[in-house]
Amino acid sequence: MTETDPISKSEYEALARFRHVLRQFLHFSEQSARSVGLTPQQHQALLAIRGFSGRDEITVGELAECLLIQHHSAVGLVDRLENQSLVHRGHHEGDKRQVYIGLTPQGKSVLEALSAVHRTELGQLEPQLAELLSQIVPKNEEL
């Protein structure tokens, strides 16, 4: 299968169902965040900080890049999270010029609870998503 191969009706149907399931999951995620007093973007920020590869802290620029937002928007987001005692700012031992953002114990606790319900929801969706993906992106034949 290549990009130039025609897309079949059944593939369009699978794509539409896949997008629908993704939208349902995103709606679930947004509602879950709101249920603990966070906006969806605040939840995404906590997850980006905790899930950043190789470190437990992240710069504002890295956070902006992870969330695909402007630097000044990330600064405002960090300000709001800091006001809720979910993140803290500090200097990294190896680089005093950079300000790093890390989760507070309260931030870790909130994120842990949200991540647990998300993992459960994804576990329930996994068979459906896997089936839809197999209909959209068939396995390449062994050479």
DSSP file (Angstrom, degrees, kcal/mol; ACC not computed):
  #  RESIDUE AA STRUCTURE BP1 BP2  ACC     N-H-->O    O-->H-N    N-H-->O    O-->H-N    TCO  KAPPA ALPHA  PHI   PSI    X-CA   Y-CA   Z-CA
    1    1 A M              0   0    0      0, 0.0     2,-0.2     0, 0.0   139,-0.0   0.000 360.0 360.0 360.0 131.3    0.0    0.0    0.0
    2    2 A T    >   -     0   0    0      4,-0.1     3,-1.1     1,-0.0     0, 0.0  -0.762 360.0 -99.4-124.3 172.9    1.3    3.4   -1.0
    3    3 A E  T 3  S+     0   0    0     -2,-0.2    -1,-0.0     1,-0.2     0, 0.0   0.745 122.5  55.0 -63.8 -22.2    0.1    7.0   -0.6
    4    4 A T  T 3  S+     0   0    0      2,-0.1    -1,-0.2     3,-0.0     3,-0.1   0.593  81.7 105.4 -90.2 -10.2   -1.0    6.8   -4.3
    5    5 A D  S <  S-     0   0    0     -3,-1.1     2,-0.0     1,-0.1     0, 0.0  -0.454  83.4-103.7 -65.9 140.5   -3.2    3.7   -3.9
    6    6 A P        -     0   0    0      0, 0.0     2,-0.5     0, 0.0    -1,-0.1  -0.356  31.1-121.9 -65.0 146.7   -6.9    4.5   -3.9
    7    7 A I        -     0   0    0     -3,-0.1     2,-0.1     1,-0.0    -3,-0.0  -0.788  28.2-133.7 -91.8 128.6   -8.6    4.5   -0.5
    8    8 A S     >  -     0   0    0     -2,-0.5     4,-2.1     1,-0.1     5,-0.2  -0.312  19.1-111.2 -79.9 163.6  -11.5    2.0   -0.4
    9    9 A K  H  > S+     0   0    0      1,-0.2     4,-2.4     2,-0.2     5,-0.2   0.901 119.9  53.3 -58.2 -43.3  -14.9    2.7    1.1
   10   10 A S  H  > S+     0   0    0      1,-0.2     4,-2.3     2,-0.2    -1,-0.2   0.850 107.3  51.6 -64.8 -33.1  -14.2    0.4    4.0
   11   11 A E  H  > S+     0   0    0      2,-0.2     4,-2.8     1,-0.2    -1,-0.2   0.900 109.1  50.3 -68.9 -40.0  -11.0    2.2    4.8
   12   12 A Y  H  X S+     0   0    0     -4,-2.1     4,-2.5     2,-0.2    -2,-0.2   0.914 111.1  49.5 -61.0 -41.8  -12.9    5.5    4.8
   13   13 A E  H  X S+     0   0    0     -4,-2.4     4,-2.4     2,-0.2    -2,-0.2   0.914 112.0  47.3 -63.5 -42.7  -15.5    3.9    7.1
   14   14 A A  H  X S+     0   0    0     -4,-2.3     4,-2.8     2,-0.2    -2,-0.2   0.902 111.6  51.1 -66.1 -40.9  -12.7    2.7    9.4
   15   15 A L  H  X S+     0   0    0     -4,-2.8     4,-2.7     2,-0.2    -2,-0.2   0.921 110.8  48.6 -60.3 -44.1  -11.0    6.1    9.4
   16   16 A A  H  X S+     0   0    0     -4,-2.5     4,-2.0     2,-0.2    -2,-0.2   0.915 113.6  45.9 -63.5 -43.2  -14.3    7.8   10.3
   17   17 A R  H  X S+     0   0    0     -4,-2.4     4,-2.5     2,-0.2    -2,-0.2   0.900 112.0  52.2 -66.3 -39.9  -14.9    5.3   13.2
   18   18 A F  H  X S+     0   0    0     -4,-2.8     4,-2.4     1,-0.2    -2,-0.2   0.937 110.4  47.4 -60.9 -47.6  -11.3    5.7   14.4
   19   19 A R  H  X S+     0   0    0     -4,-2.7     4,-2.4     1,-0.2    -1,-0.2   0.876 110.8  53.0 -61.5 -37.1  -11.6    9.5   14.4
   20   20 A H  H  X S+     0   0    0     -4,-2.0     4,-2.3     2,-0.2    -2,-0.2   0.917 109.2  47.9 -64.6 -43.8  -14.9    9.1   16.3
   21   21 A V  H  X S+     0   0    0     -4,-2.5     4,-2.4     2,-0.2    -2,-0.2   0.902 111.3  51.3 -64.3 -40.8  -13.3    6.9   19.0
   22   22 A L  H  X S+     0   0    0     -4,-2.4     4,-2.7     2,-0.2    -2,-0.2   0.921 109.8  49.5 -61.5 -43.3  -10.4    9.4   19.3
   23   23 A R  H  X S+     0   0    0     -4,-2.4     4,-2.4     1,-0.2    -2,-0.2   0.891 109.9  51.6 -63.3 -38.7  -12.9   12.2   19.8
   24   24 A Q  H  X S+     0   0    0     -4,-2.3     4,-2.5     2,-0.2    -1,-0.2   0.917 110.9  47.9 -63.0 -42.6  -14.7   10.1   22.4
   25   25 A F  H  X S+     0   0    0     -4,-2.4     4,-2.8     2,-0.2    -2,-0.2   0.923 111.2  50.2 -64.8 -43.3  -11.5    9.5   24.3
   26   26 A L  H  X S+     0   0    0     -4,-2.7     4,-2.7     2,-0.2    -1,-0.2   0.898 110.4  50.1 -62.0 -39.4  -10.6   13.2   24.1
   27   27 A H  H  X S+     0   0    0     -4,-2.4     4,-2.5     2,-0.2     5,-0.2   0.932 111.1  49.2 -62.8 -45.6  -14.0   14.1   25.5
   28   28 A F  H  X S+     0   0    0     -4,-2.5     4,-2.5     1,-0.2    -2,-0.2   0.926 112.2  49.3 -55.8 -46.7  -13.5   11.6   28.3
   29   29 A S  H  X S+     0   0    0     -4,-2.8     4,-2.3     2,-0.2    -2,-0.2   0.909 110.8  48.6 -62.8 -44.5  -10.0   13.1   29.0
   30   30 A E  H  X S+     0   0    0     -4,-2.7     4,-2.4     1,-0.2    -1,-0.2   0.916 113.0  47.6 -62.6 -43.4  -11.4   16.7   29.0
   31   31 A Q  H  X S+     0   0    0     -4,-2.5     4,-2.0     2,-0.2    -2,-0.2   0.889 110.4  52.7 -65.2 -39.5  -14.2   15.7   31.4
   32   32 A S  H  X S+     0   0    0     -4,-2.5     4,-0.7    -5,-0.2    -2,-0.2   0.918 110.3  47.7 -62.2 -43.8  -11.8   13.8   33.7
   33   33 A A  H ><>S+     0   0    0     -4,-2.3     5,-2.5     1,-0.2     3,-1.3   0.936 112.0  49.2 -62.5 -46.4   -9.5   16.9   33.9
   34   34 A R  H ><5S+     0   0    0     -4,-2.4     3,-1.7     1,-0.3    -1,-0.2   0.841 101.1  64.6 -63.0 -32.1  -12.4   19.2   34.7
   35   35 A S  H 3<5S+     0   0    0     -4,-2.0    -1,-0.3     1,-0.3    -2,-0.2   0.722 106.9  42.7 -66.2 -19.6  -13.7   16.8   37.4
   36   36 A V  T <<5S-     0   0    0     -3,-1.3    -1,-0.3    -4,-0.7    -2,-0.2   0.171 127.3 -96.6-110.0  16.4  -10.5   17.5   39.4
   37   37 A G  T < 5S+     0   0    0     -3,-1.7     2,-0.3     1,-0.3    -3,-0.2   0.678  85.2 119.5  83.7  18.6  -10.5   21.2   38.7
   38   38 A L      < -     0   0    0     -5,-2.5    -1,-0.3    -6,-0.2    -2,-0.2  -0.820  60.4-125.6-112.4 154.0   -8.1   21.4   35.8
   39   39 A T     >  -     0   0    0     -2,-0.3     4,-2.2     1,-0.1     5,-0.2  -0.590  35.5-108.9 -82.2 159.5   -8.5   22.5   32.3
   40   40 A P  H  > S+     0   0    0      0, 0.0     4,-2.4     0, 0.0     5,-0.1   0.887 121.4  52.6 -56.1 -37.8   -7.6   20.0   29.6
   41   41 A Q  H  > S+     0   0    0      2,-0.2     4,-2.2     1,-0.2     5,-0.1   0.874 106.5  52.0 -68.2 -36.1   -4.5   22.1   28.8
   42   42 A Q  H  > S+     0   0    0      2,-0.2     4,-2.4     1,-0.2    -1,-0.2   0.913 109.9  49.6 -64.4 -41.1   -3.4   22.1   32.4
   43   43 A H  H  X S+     0   0    0     -4,-2.2     4,-2.4     1,-0.2    -2,-0.2   0.929 110.5  50.0 -61.1 -45.1   -3.7   18.3   32.5
   44   44 A Q  H  X S+     0   0    0     -4,-2.4     4,-2.5     1,-0.2    -1,-0.2   0.876 109.3  52.4 -61.8 -37.0   -1.6   18.1   29.3
   45   45 A A  H  X S+     0   0    0     -4,-2.2     4,-2.4     2,-0.2    -1,-0.2   0.934 108.6  48.9 -65.5 -45.8    1.0   20.3   30.8
   46   46 A L  H  X S+     0   0    0     -4,-2.4     4,-2.6     1,-0.2     5,-0.2   0.924 113.7  47.4 -58.8 -43.8    1.3   18.1   33.9
   47   47 A L  H  X S+     0   0    0     -4,-2.4     4,-2.6     1,-0.2    -1,-0.2   0.897 110.3  51.9 -65.2 -40.5    1.6   15.1   31.7
   48   48 A A  H  < S+     0   0    0     -4,-2.5     4,-0.4     2,-0.2    -1,-0.2   0.893 112.4  46.4 -63.3 -39.5    4.2   16.7   29.5
   49   49 A I  H >< S+     0   0    0     -4,-2.4     3,-1.0     2,-0.2    -2,-0.2   0.962 117.4  41.4 -66.8 -51.3    6.3   17.7   32.5
   50   50 A R  H 3< S+     0   0    0     -4,-2.6    -2,-0.2     1,-0.2    -1,-0.2   0.842 119.0  46.3 -66.0 -34.1    6.1   14.2   34.2
   51   51 A G  T 3< S+     0   0    0     -4,-2.6    -1,-0.2    -5,-0.2    -2,-0.2   0.349  78.0 130.6 -93.3   6.5    6.6   12.4   30.9
   52   52 A F    X   -     0   0    0     -3,-1.0     3,-1.0    -4,-0.4     2,-0.2  -0.417  66.9-107.2 -65.5 132.0    9.5   14.5   29.6
   53   53 A S  T 3  S-     0   0    0      1,-0.2    -1,-0.1    -2,-0.2    -2,-0.1  -0.383  90.8  -2.3 -67.5 125.0   12.2   12.1   28.4
   54   54 A G  T 3  S+     0   0    0     -2,-0.2     2,-0.3     1,-0.1    -1,-0.2   0.239 120.6  61.7  88.2 -13.6   15.3   11.9   30.6
   55   55 A R    <   -     0   0    0     -3,-1.0    -3,-0.1    -6,-0.1    -1,-0.1  -0.957  64.3-141.5-142.4 159.7   14.4   14.5   33.3
   56   56 A D  S    S+     0   0    0     -2,-0.3    47,-0.5    -5,-0.1     2,-0.3   0.452  91.1  55.1 -95.7  -4.2   11.7   15.2   35.9
   57   57 A E  E     -A  102   0A   0     45,-0.1     2,-0.3    -5,-0.0    45,-0.2  -0.858  65.9-162.9-127.6 163.2   11.7   18.9   35.1
   58   58 A I  E     -A  101   0A   0     43,-2.0    43,-3.4    -2,-0.3     2,-0.1  -0.985  20.2-117.6-145.1 148.3   11.2   20.8   31.9
   59   59 A T  E  >  -A  100   0A   0     -2,-0.3     4,-2.4    41,-0.2     5,-0.2  -0.461  31.9-112.9 -81.6 163.2   11.9   24.4   30.7
   60   60 A V  H  > S+     0   0    0     39,-0.6     4,-2.6     1,-0.2     5,-0.2   0.889 119.4  53.4 -62.7 -37.9    9.1   26.7   29.7
   61   61 A G  H  > S+     0   0    0      2,-0.2     4,-2.2     1,-0.2    -1,-0.2   0.904 108.7  48.3 -63.3 -41.6   10.3   26.5   26.1
   62   62 A E  H  > S+     0   0    0      2,-0.2     4,-2.6     1,-0.2    -2,-0.2   0.894 111.3  50.8 -65.4 -39.3   10.3   22.7   26.1
   63   63 A L  H  X S+     0   0    0     -4,-2.4     4,-2.3     2,-0.2    -2,-0.2   0.928 109.1  50.8 -63.1 -44.7    6.8   22.8   27.6
   64   64 A A  H  X>S+     0   0    0     -4,-2.6     5,-2.4     1,-0.2     4,-0.8   0.909 111.6  48.4 -58.5 -42.4    5.6   25.2   24.9
   65   65 A E  H ><5S+     0   0    0     -4,-2.2     3,-0.6     3,-0.2    -2,-0.2   0.915 110.7  50.1 -64.9 -43.6    7.1   22.9   22.2
   66   66 A C  H 3<5S+     0   0    0     -4,-2.6    -2,-0.2     1,-0.2    -1,-0.2   0.882 117.7  39.4 -61.8 -38.9    5.4   19.8   23.7
   67   67 A L  H 3<5S-     0   0    0     -4,-2.3    -1,-0.2    -5,-0.2    -2,-0.2   0.468 107.3-124.3 -92.0  -2.4    2.0   21.5   23.8
   68   68 A L  T <<5 +     0   0    0     -4,-0.8     2,-0.3    -3,-0.6    -3,-0.2   0.921  68.8 126.0  57.9  46.3    2.5   23.2   20.5
   69   69 A I      < -     0   0    0     -5,-2.4    -1,-0.2    -6,-0.2    -2,-0.1  -0.822  66.6 -87.6-126.8 168.2    1.8   26.6   22.0
   70   70 A Q     >  -     0   0    0     -2,-0.3     4,-2.0     1,-0.1     3,-0.4  -0.397  37.8-114.3 -74.0 153.5    3.7   29.9   22.1
   71   71 A H  H  > S+     0   0    0      1,-0.2     4,-2.1     2,-0.2     5,-0.1   0.908 116.5  51.8 -54.7 -46.8    6.3   30.6   24.8
   72   72 A H  H  > S+     0   0    0      1,-0.2     4,-1.8     2,-0.2    -1,-0.2   0.828 107.9  52.8 -64.7 -30.3    4.2   33.4   26.4
   73   73 A S  H  > S+     0   0    0     -3,-0.4     4,-2.1     2,-0.2    -1,-0.2   0.879 108.0  51.0 -69.2 -37.5    1.2   31.1   26.6
   74   74 A A  H  X S+     0   0    0     -4,-2.0     4,-2.7     2,-0.2    -2,-0.2   0.879 106.9  54.3 -66.5 -37.6    3.3   28.4   28.3
   75   75 A V  H  X S+     0   0    0     -4,-2.1     4,-2.5     2,-0.2    -2,-0.2   0.936 110.1  46.4 -61.0 -46.1    4.4   31.0   30.8
   76   76 A G  H  X S+     0   0    0     -4,-1.8     4,-2.2     2,-0.2    -2,-0.2   0.889 111.8  51.5 -62.8 -39.6    0.8   31.9   31.7
   77   77 A L  H  X S+     0   0    0     -4,-2.1     4,-2.3     2,-0.2    -2,-0.2   0.917 110.9  47.5 -63.2 -44.7   -0.1   28.2   31.9
   78   78 A V  H  X S+     0   0    0     -4,-2.7     4,-2.8     2,-0.2     5,-0.2   0.899 109.0  55.3 -64.1 -40.4    2.8   27.6   34.3
   79   79 A D  H  X S+     0   0    0     -4,-2.5     4,-2.2     1,-0.2    -2,-0.2   0.934 110.1  45.7 -56.8 -46.6    1.8   30.7   36.4
   80   80 A R  H  X S+     0   0    0     -4,-2.2     4,-1.0     1,-0.2    -2,-0.2   0.897 113.7  48.3 -66.4 -40.2   -1.8   29.3   36.8
   81   81 A L  H  <>S+     0   0    0     -4,-2.3     5,-2.6     1,-0.2     6,-0.7   0.878 111.2  50.8 -67.1 -36.7   -0.4   25.8   37.7
   82   82 A E  H ><5S+     0   0    0     -4,-2.8     3,-1.7     1,-0.2    -2,-0.2   0.894 105.6  55.7 -67.2 -39.0    2.0   27.3   40.2
   83   83 A N  H 3<5S+     0   0    0     -4,-2.2    -1,-0.2     1,-0.3    -2,-0.2   0.772 107.4  50.4 -63.1 -25.4   -0.9   29.3   41.8
   84   84 A Q  T 3<5S-     0   0    0     -4,-1.0    -1,-0.3    -3,-0.2    -2,-0.2   0.336 116.1-118.5 -91.8   5.3   -2.7   26.0   42.2
   85   85 A S  T < 5S+     0   0    0     -3,-1.7    22,-0.4     2,-0.2    21,-0.3   0.809  82.8 118.6  61.4  32.4    0.4   24.5   43.9
   86   86 A L  S   <S+     0   0    0     -5,-2.6    18,-2.0    20,-0.2     2,-0.3   0.682  73.9  24.9 -98.9 -23.3    0.7   21.9   41.2
   87   87 A V  E     -B  103   0A   0     -6,-0.7     2,-0.3    16,-0.3    16,-0.2  -0.919  64.5-153.6-135.3 162.9    4.1   22.9   39.8
   88   88 A H  E     -B  102   0A   0     14,-2.6    14,-2.3    -2,-0.3     2,-0.3  -0.965  12.6-135.1-133.3 153.1    7.2   24.7   41.1
   89   89 A R  E     +B  101   0A   0     -2,-0.3     2,-0.3    12,-0.2    12,-0.2  -0.815  36.1 146.1-103.7 148.2    9.9   26.7   39.4
   90   90 A G  E     -B  100   0A   0     10,-2.0    10,-3.9    -2,-0.3     2,-0.4  -0.983  45.6 -94.9-167.9 170.1   13.6   26.3   40.1
   91   91 A H  E     -B   99   0A   0     -2,-0.3     2,-0.2     8,-0.2     5,-0.2  -0.778  38.3-120.3 -96.5 141.0   17.0   26.4   38.7
   92   92 A H  E >   -B   95   0A   0      3,-0.8     3,-1.0     6,-0.8     6,-0.1  -0.563  20.1-124.9 -77.7 142.5   18.7   23.2   37.5
   93   93 A E  T 3  S+     0   0    0      1,-0.3     3,-0.2    -2,-0.2    -1,-0.1   0.867 109.6  44.8 -55.9 -39.3   22.0   22.3   39.3
   94   94 A G  T 3  S+     0   0    0      1,-0.2     2,-0.3     2,-0.1    -1,-0.3   0.623 122.4  33.0 -84.2 -12.1   23.9   22.1   36.1
   95   95 A D  E X   + B   0  92A   0     -3,-1.0     3,-0.9     3,-0.1    -3,-0.8  -0.747  55.8 179.6-149.3  93.1   22.5   25.3   34.4
   96   96 A K  E 3  S+     0   0A   0     -2,-0.3    -1,-0.1    -3,-0.2    -3,-0.1   0.633  80.1  67.4 -71.1 -13.5   21.6   28.2   36.7
   97   97 A R  E 3  S+     0   0A   0     -6,-0.0     2,-0.3    -5,-0.0    -1,-0.2   0.814  90.2  72.7 -76.5 -29.0   20.5   30.3   33.6
   98   98 A Q  E <  S-     0   0A   0     -3,-0.9    -6,-0.8    -6,-0.1     2,-0.5  -0.669  72.6-141.9 -92.8 139.1   17.5   28.1   32.8
   99   99 A V  E     - B   0  91A   0     -2,-0.3   -39,-0.6    -8,-0.2     2,-0.3  -0.876  21.9-158.7 -95.6 128.1   14.3   28.0   34.9
  100  100 A Y  E     -AB  59  90A   0    -10,-3.9   -10,-2.0    -2,-0.5     2,-0.5  -0.831   6.9-143.4-110.1 147.0   12.9   24.5   35.2
  101  101 A I  E     +AB  58  89A   0    -43,-3.4   -43,-2.0    -2,-0.3     2,-0.3  -0.924  24.0 172.5-110.2 129.8    9.4   23.5   36.0
  102  102 A G  E     -AB  57  88A   0    -14,-2.3   -14,-2.6    -2,-0.5     2,-0.3  -0.901  34.3-100.0-131.8 162.8    8.7   20.4   38.1
  103  103 A L  E     - B   0  87A   0    -47,-0.5   -16,-0.3    -2,-0.3   -17,-0.1  -0.607  30.0-136.5 -82.4 141.5    5.6   18.9   39.7
  104  104 A T     >  -     0   0    0    -18,-2.0     4,-2.7    -2,-0.3     5,-0.2  -0.410  35.9 -98.1 -79.8 168.5    4.9   19.4   43.3
  105  105 A P  H  > S+     0   0    0      0, 0.0     4,-2.2     0, 0.0     5,-0.1   0.896 129.5  50.8 -55.1 -38.9    3.7   16.4   45.4
  106  106 A Q  H  > S+     0   0    0    -21,-0.3     4,-2.5     2,-0.2     5,-0.2   0.913 109.4  50.1 -65.3 -41.6    0.1   17.7   44.9
  107  107 A G  H  > S+     0   0    0    -22,-0.4     4,-2.5     1,-0.2    -1,-0.2   0.903 110.6  49.7 -61.9 -41.8    0.7   17.9   41.2
  108  108 A K  H  X S+     0   0    0     -4,-2.7     4,-2.5     2,-0.2    -1,-0.2   0.898 110.8  50.4 -63.3 -40.2    2.1   14.4   41.1
  109  109 A S  H  X S+     0   0    0     -4,-2.2     4,-2.1    -5,-0.2    -2,-0.2   0.924 111.7  46.4 -65.1 -45.6   -0.9   13.1   43.1
  110  110 A V  H  X S+     0   0    0     -4,-2.5     4,-2.2     1,-0.2    -2,-0.2   0.928 114.7  47.5 -62.7 -45.3   -3.5   14.8   40.7
  111  111 A L  H  X S+     0   0    0     -4,-2.5     4,-3.0     1,-0.2     5,-0.2   0.885 108.8  54.5 -65.0 -38.5   -1.7   13.5   37.6
  112  112 A E  H  X S+     0   0    0     -4,-2.5     4,-2.1     2,-0.2    -1,-0.2   0.927 109.7  47.0 -60.7 -45.1   -1.4   10.0   39.1
  113  113 A A  H  X S+     0   0    0     -4,-2.1     4,-1.7     1,-0.2    -2,-0.2   0.927 115.0  45.7 -64.2 -44.5   -5.2    9.8   39.6
  114  114 A L  H  X S+     0   0    0     -4,-2.2     4,-2.1     1,-0.2    -2,-0.2   0.909 112.3  51.1 -64.5 -41.7   -5.9   11.2   36.2
  115  115 A S  H  X S+     0   0    0     -4,-3.0     4,-2.6     1,-0.2    -1,-0.2   0.858 105.7  56.0 -66.2 -34.6   -3.4    8.9   34.5
  116  116 A A  H  X S+     0   0    0     -4,-2.1     4,-1.9    -5,-0.2    -1,-0.2   0.926 110.2  43.7 -63.9 -44.4   -4.9    5.8   36.3
  117  117 A V  H  X S+     0   0    0     -4,-1.7     4,-2.2     1,-0.2    -1,-0.2   0.852 113.9  51.9 -71.1 -31.8   -8.4    6.5   34.9
  118  118 A H  H  X S+     0   0    0     -4,-2.1     4,-2.9     2,-0.2     5,-0.2   0.905 107.9  51.3 -67.5 -41.2   -6.9    7.3   31.4
  119  119 A R  H  X S+     0   0    0     -4,-2.6     4,-2.2     2,-0.2    -2,-0.2   0.914 110.8  48.8 -62.0 -41.8   -5.0    4.0   31.4
  120  120 A T  H  X S+     0   0    0     -4,-1.9     4,-1.7     2,-0.2    -2,-0.2   0.929 112.3  48.2 -62.5 -45.5   -8.2    2.1   32.3
  121  121 A E  H  X S+     0   0    0     -4,-2.2     4,-1.7     1,-0.2    -2,-0.2   0.917 111.9  49.0 -62.8 -43.8  -10.2    3.9   29.6
  122  122 A L  H  X S+     0   0    0     -4,-2.9     4,-1.9     1,-0.2    -1,-0.2   0.875 107.1  56.4 -64.3 -36.3   -7.4    3.2   27.0
  123  123 A G  H  < S+     0   0    0     -4,-2.2    -1,-0.2     1,-0.2    -2,-0.2   0.872 108.6  47.3 -61.2 -36.6   -7.4   -0.4   28.1
  124  124 A Q  H  < S+     0   0    0     -4,-1.7     4,-0.4     1,-0.2    -1,-0.2   0.823 116.7  43.5 -73.5 -30.7  -11.1   -0.6   27.3
  125  125 A L  H  X S+     0   0    0     -4,-1.7     4,-2.9     1,-0.2     3,-0.3   0.681  90.4  89.5 -85.7 -19.0  -10.6    1.1   23.9
  126  126 A E  H  X S+     0   0    0     -4,-1.9     4,-2.9     1,-0.2     5,-0.3   0.862  85.6  48.5 -52.5 -47.8   -7.5   -0.9   22.9
  127  127 A P  H  > S+     0   0    0      0, 0.0     4,-2.2     0, 0.0    -1,-0.2   0.926 115.4  45.3 -61.4 -41.3   -9.2   -3.8   21.1
  128  128 A Q  H  > S+     0   0    0     -4,-0.4     4,-2.4    -3,-0.3    -2,-0.2   0.928 115.3  46.6 -66.8 -45.0  -11.4   -1.4   19.1
  129  129 A L  H  X S+     0   0    0     -4,-2.9     4,-2.9     2,-0.2     5,-0.2   0.910 112.1  50.6 -64.1 -42.2   -8.6    0.9   18.2
  130  130 A A  H  X S+     0   0    0     -4,-2.9     4,-2.2    -5,-0.3    -1,-0.2   0.916 111.3  48.5 -62.2 -42.9   -6.3   -2.0   17.2
  131  131 A E  H  X S+     0   0    0     -4,-2.2     4,-1.2    -5,-0.3    -2,-0.2   0.925 113.1  47.1 -63.1 -44.7   -9.0   -3.5   15.0
  132  132 A L  H  X S+     0   0    0     -4,-2.4     4,-1.7     1,-0.2     3,-0.4   0.920 111.2  51.3 -64.9 -42.9   -9.7   -0.1   13.3
  133  133 A L  H  X S+     0   0    0     -4,-2.9     4,-3.4     1,-0.2    -1,-0.2   0.894 106.4  54.6 -60.7 -39.0   -6.0    0.5   12.8
  134  134 A S  H  < S+     0   0    0     -4,-2.2    -1,-0.2     1,-0.2    -2,-0.2   0.803 109.5  48.3 -66.5 -26.1   -5.6   -2.9   11.2
  135  135 A Q  H  < S+     0   0    0     -4,-1.2    -1,-0.2    -3,-0.4    -2,-0.2   0.783 118.3  39.9 -80.1 -28.3   -8.3   -1.9    8.8
  136  136 A I  H  < S+     0   0    0     -4,-1.7    -2,-0.2     1,-0.2    -3,-0.2   0.882 126.8  29.8 -86.7 -42.6   -6.7    1.4    8.0
  137  137 A V  S  < S-     0   0    0     -4,-3.4    -1,-0.2    -5,-0.2     3,-0.1  -0.791  81.0-156.8-123.4  85.1   -3.1    0.4    7.9
  138  138 A P        -     0   0    0      0, 0.0    -3,-0.1     0, 0.0     3,-0.1  -0.274  31.4 -96.4 -61.3 148.2   -2.8   -3.2    6.7
  139  139 A K        -     0   0    0     -5,-0.2     2,-0.2     1,-0.1     3,-0.0  -0.356  40.9-109.9 -62.5 140.7    0.4   -5.0    7.7
  140  140 A N        -     0   0    0     -3,-0.1     2,-0.1     1,-0.1    -1,-0.1  -0.509  37.4-108.2 -70.0 141.2    3.1   -5.1    5.1
  141  141 A E        -     0   0    0     -2,-0.2    -1,-0.1     1,-0.1     2,-0.1  -0.461  37.4-103.2 -70.5 142.3    3.7   -8.5    3.6
  142  142 A E              0   0    0      1,-0.1    -1,-0.1    -2,-0.1    -3,-0.0  -0.384 360.0 360.0 -63.9 140.9    6.9  -10.2    4.7
  143  143 A L              0   0    0     -2,-0.1    -1,-0.1    -3,-0.1    -2,-0.0   0.441 360.0 360.0 -86.4 360.0    9.6  -10.1    2.0
